[in-house]
């Protein structure tokens, strides 16, 4: 018995900047991209959400814990996720802090889901991680999506395995 194969190509970093947004939209309109993942702390996140609405592009969350600033106001003053300048540690700094067990990610991730909902009007039907942080091992072999699944009802679901 054969099963149909469906290839899903996701344009991530949607919301990073206007130029990247336009390139991703062009790829979607050309049929090269199936859906997009929104970087809610990107400088052009609101523009990206509007483009997704305008062109009916399926959009999920591109959770970011490694680049730029947090969206959670409480964390902007004191968080293990941030360096001394108030920015995320970067890809390698994040990995180092994760390996030492120093990161508390749940509040920032909840804030990103909430901002996604504000920008798009719905919860994310899919999630992935900026700079592939979603595939890094954490406690019990998972990183952070289990902290999100309780928040995202009908999206990833409480039993999702990432």
N, C-alpha and C positions, 0 to 999 in steps of 0.2 A: 504494500500500500504506500502510495506517495502522498506527501503533504505539500501543499503550496508553500512556497517560500516568499516572504515579504521582506524586502530590504528597507530599513528605515534609516535615512541619513539626516542627522540633526545638525543644524547650523548653530553652534554655541557661541558664546560671547555676544549674543544679541543684546544691545543696550550699551555696549562698551563705548562707542562713539558713532556719530552720524554716518561717517563714511563706511564703517563696518556694517552698520544697519542696512545701508543701501545695497552693499554687496551681497548680503545674505538674502534680502528681498529679491534681488535680481536672480540669484541662484534658485530660490523657491519658484519664481515665475517661469524660469527655464526648465523646471522639473528636476533639478539636480539635488534639491533639498526637500525632505518630506515634512519636517517640522523644525522648530527653533527652541532654544533654551535661553531664557532671559536672565541676564546678569543685573539684578535689581539695584546693585550699588554702582552701576556704570553711569557715566555722565549723560548718556542718551537713553536711559531706561524708559522714561515716559514716552519719548518719540518711538522707541521700538514697540512698546505696547500698542500705540496708535497705529503703527504700520501693520502689526499683526491683525488688528481689527479690520483695517481698511482692505487688506488682501486676503482675509480669512485664513491666516496661517496658524496651524496648531502650535500652541506655545506652552512650554513647561518652564521649570525653574532651573537655572544654572547656579546652584548654591556656591557661594564664594567665601572662603575663609583664608585666602592666601594673598589677595591683592587689593590695594586701595583701603578704604575706610569701612567700618561696620555701619549697618543701618540702625542697629539697636542703640538708642540714645544712652541708656545706662552704661553700656560698655565703652562708650567713647572716652570716658575719664579713667577707667581702671579695668583692665581685662588681660588675662594671660594670652589672649589672642593677638594682642597688639604689641608693637615695639615701643621704644621710648618716645618716638615721634607721633604715636597715635595711629599708626597704620598697621595693617596685617603684616605678619613676619616675612611674607614672600614664600615662594614655593619651597625652597630648601629650609628656611627658618621654621616654616610650619611643620615640615617633616621632623625636624630636630625636636621641636617642642612636643610634638605628638609622641615621639619615641620615649620621651622622658615622662609622659603622662601629665603634662602641665596644662592641657587645654580644657576649658569648659566651653563647649560649643552650642549647647542647646538654646540658650537665650537668643544668640545671634541668628541661628537657623529659624527659630520661630518668628523672629522679626522679619527675616527675609521672606518667609511664606506669607506673612501678613501684608508686607509691602507688595508682593506679587499680586495678592488678592485685590489690594487697593488699585493697582495699576491696570489689571486685566479684567476685574469683575468676577473672577472665578479662582478656585484653588488649582494648583498645578496638577495636570493629569500625568506628568512625568517629571522626574528630577534627575539631574546629574551634577557633577561637581567641577568647578573651575580648576584647571591645571590637574585634573584627574584625582583630586583628593578623595573622591568617593570610592576609589578602589584601594586606598591605603588601609592596611590592617590596623585595627584598634582593639578595644576590649572584645573578647569573644569572637575575633575575626571580622568584625564589622567596624565601620568608622562612625558615621553620624546619621545615616538615614533612619535607623530605628527611632531616633529622637524626633524625627519629623513625622513619621507615619501616623502617630496618634493625632497629630494636628491636621493631616490631610485626609479627610474622610472622602471615600469615593475616588481618590486619586491613586496614590501608590498602595494604600491599604495597610492595615495593621500587621499583616503577615508577609509583607514584601521582603524578599531576600535580595540584597544588593551586593 
